Amino acid sequence: MKSDSLWHYDEFKPVGRDYGSQSEVDVYDASHADFRDIKAESNKVLDTLGIKGGETVIDFGSGTGSFALEAAKRGARVHAVDVSLAMLDQAKAKADQEGVSGIEFHHAGFLTYQHPDGFADAIVTTFAFHHLPDFWKGIALGRICRMLKHGGQFYMHDVVIEESNALENIALFIEKQGKAGGDFLREDAEGHFRDEFSTYDWVIDEMLARAGFHIAHKNSEGGVLGTYLCRKEGESHNADSVKP
Ligand SMILES: C[S@@+](CC[C@H](N)C(=O)[O-])C[C@H]1O[C@@H](n2cnc3c(N)ncnc32)[C@H](O)[C@@H]1O
């Protein structure tokens, strides 16, 4: 649901790649398979989080649903949240095809999702957080922290940039993507840095801490891809959630 405050960021408006378009959704899984094994990745994340049957997991920016499906197969109660109806439809179709139940799909985003269901045990987001500009990332992290139970875990994987050698590392990453997936992935990576909102790791570190998270583990691949495993410890310093 969109916010009714005119100054709130409109997270339903595409930034960079338009994941609301059917043609993007149709090629998504095949193009990402050129540089990642999403199913294996999802299971590694679930192992890391130690997700058990009956636990509640929210996936923000769930895309074609790969993580949500793997989580639901383990018996988790999954909330798949995405601003793109086309992505949600694709994820639902995949769940139906594989006979997977236990996923609730929500047409909403980091700033607008209202969790219906008590506190979550874990929240995951992969390759989606960079769609928000930095101020709104801070607001989103505050909301995420408040949706989690005390001690709950937050896992984030995305383009997050280390400051030293940033431009060289970005150029190397674009070259690597081009080698893995030709023009499509090279242009995808170029557009990412040009048009979307990835930020420095030290900005994300501080935002996480101020939102009430302890960073239990942090990793960077090539100074460009960041992975964070966090635990909710305190209360968010961002007192306001974005309504509704
Ligand atoms: C690059 S895809 C990542 C999909 C999946 N998580 C993965 O790892 O493959 C980014 C997804 O985030 C969604 N998205 C963009 N802005 C969002 C927002 N503010 N809140 C939630 N999802 C958002 C897009 O619609 C898209 O499905």
The ligand as a Tripos MOL2 file, in Angstrom:
@<TRIPOS>MOLECULE
LIG
   27    29     1     0     0
SMALL
NO_CHARGES

@<TRIPOS>ATOM
      1 C1         17.5200   -7.6940   -8.0180 C.3       1 LIG1
      2 S1         15.9610   -8.2780   -7.4930 S.3       1 LIG1
      3 C2         16.4070   -9.3870   -6.1480 C.3       1 LIG1
      4 C3         15.4550  -10.5340   -6.0190 C.3       1 LIG1
      5 C4         15.8750  -11.6360   -5.0580 C.3       1 LIG1
      6 N1         15.9150  -11.1770   -3.6950 N.3       1 LIG1
      7 C5         17.2030  -12.2170   -5.4320 C.2       1 LIG1
      8 O1         18.1350  -12.2530   -4.6040 O.co2     1 LIG1
      9 O2         17.3360  -12.6710   -6.5570 O.co2     1 LIG1
     10 C6         15.3480   -6.8690   -6.5830 C.3       1 LIG1
     11 C7         13.9160   -7.0610   -6.1410 C.3       1 LIG1
     12 O3         13.6090   -6.0480   -5.1680 O.3       1 LIG1
     13 C8         12.3320   -5.5390   -5.4470 C.3       1 LIG1
     14 N2         12.2660   -4.1960   -4.8370 N.ar      1 LIG1
     15 C9         12.6850   -3.0110   -5.3280 C.ar      1 LIG1
     16 N3         12.4460   -2.0190   -4.4530 N.ar      1 LIG1
     17 C10        11.8690   -2.6080   -3.3700 C.ar      1 LIG1
     18 C11        11.3750   -2.1170   -2.1240 C.ar      1 LIG1
     19 N4         11.4520   -0.8210   -1.7970 N.pl3     1 LIG1
     20 N5         10.8530   -2.9900   -1.2470 N.ar      1 LIG1
     21 C12        10.7870   -4.3240   -1.5420 C.ar      1 LIG1
     22 N6         11.2080   -4.8410   -2.7240 N.ar      1 LIG1
     23 C13        11.7550   -3.9970   -3.6070 C.ar      1 LIG1
     24 C14        12.2210   -5.5810   -6.9530 C.3       1 LIG1
     25 O4         10.8850   -5.5260   -7.4010 O.3       1 LIG1
     26 C15        12.8950   -6.9000   -7.2630 C.3       1 LIG1
     27 O5         11.9800   -7.9660   -7.2300 O.3       1 LIG1
@<TRIPOS>BOND
     1     1     2 1
     2     2     3 1
     3     2    10 1
     4     3     4 1
     5     4     5 1
     6     5     6 1
     7     5     7 1
     8     7     8 2
     9     7     9 1
    10    10    11 1
    11    11    12 1
    12    11    26 1
    13    12    13 1
    14    13    14 1
    15    13    24 1
    16    14    15 ar
    17    14    23 ar
    18    15    16 ar
    19    16    17 ar
    20    17    18 ar
    21    17    23 ar
    22    18    19 1
    23    18    20 ar
    24    20    21 ar
    25    21    22 ar
    26    22    23 ar
    27    24    25 1
    28    24    26 1
    29    26    27 1
@<TRIPOS>SUBSTRUCTURE
     1 LIG1         1 GROUP 0 **** ****
